[in-house]
Amino acid sequence: MKTVLRIFSTITCFFLFIIPAFAVEFQSPTGFVNDYANLYSSGFKTDLENKLKEFENTSGSEIAVVTVESLEGESVEEYAVRLFEKWKIGKKDTDTGLLLLIAKNEREVRIEVGYGLESYITDGRAGEVIRQDIVPEFKQGDYEAGTEKGVDSLIAYIANKDIAPKESPKDGDFPIFAV
């Protein structure tokens, strides 16, 4: 009887803890801009895609912008890391990728950065871009302007090889964009 209970407990734990961790299915990327939450107009997506393609061609760094309806129960940090790794954003040898993730329903934004860009886009600087460039526009309902301002700031830091100053642990806090 004890053996049956152990087996039952093990199977129950597997389904309760292991399966949900892999529940989110990521679609394959279609380019640098993947607007799964339908926040952008087609013209904006085309213009942003061209800007990011040109940036990748000139700098070797890759920026992916992804909007999702929901994080499906995951934290924005977990979702961003898993998506970044699944899509292999950035060059394998230099790890110069960056993900701008926007979760519509949870009203959260995350910038995930590859090791090759961490000297330019630290957690503190990413938080600053979110707070100063992205969130104010999102609060006004203008996802395109917020995204464009955020992307332009990120591109400028990377293109100018602007090394970020040392930061305190609080600098890396990422805000939600609730009104």
Residue, then its C-alpha position, 0 to 999 in steps of 0.5 A: m500500500k505504501t508503494v502505491l501511495r508513493i507512486f501516486s504522490t510522485i505522479t501527482c507532483f509531476f503533473l502539479f509542478i513539472i508540466p505547468a513549467f512547460a505549458v507555454e508554447f512559443q510560436s516561431p518568430t516571423g522577423f524582428v517584430n512579432d506582434y501577437a497581441n495586435l498592438y501595432s498597425s501594419g505600417f508601424k510593424t513594417d517600419l520597425e522591422n526595417k529599422l531593426k533589420e538595418f540595425e542588425n546589418t550595421s551593428g551585428s546586434e539583434i533586437a526582437v520586439v514581441t507583444v503577447e496577449s498574456l504571460e499565461g501564468e508565468s512571471v514576465e522574467e521567466y517568460a522573457v528568458r525562456l523566449f530569448e533562449k528558445w528563439k536564440i536571439g542574437k549571434k551565438d558567438t557574441d551573444t548580442g541579442l536583446l528582447l523587448l517583451i510587452a505583455k498586454n493583459e498583465r501590463e508588463v514590459r521586460i527587456e532581456v539582454g544577451y551577455g554581449l550587450e550587458s555593458y551597454i544595457t544593464d538592468g538599471r538602464a533597461g529599467e530607465v528606458i522602460r520608465q522614461d520612454i515606454v511606460p509614459e506612452f503606454k499609459q496614454g494608450d500609444y503602444e507604437a510611440g512607446t515602443e519606438k521611443g524605447v527601441d530608439s534609446l536602446i539602439a542609441y546606447i548600443a550603436n554609440k557603445d555607451i557603457a552604462p554606469k555602475e548601478s545599485p540593486k534597485d536600479g534594475d527594478f522593472p515597472i508595470f505600466a498600470v495607470 
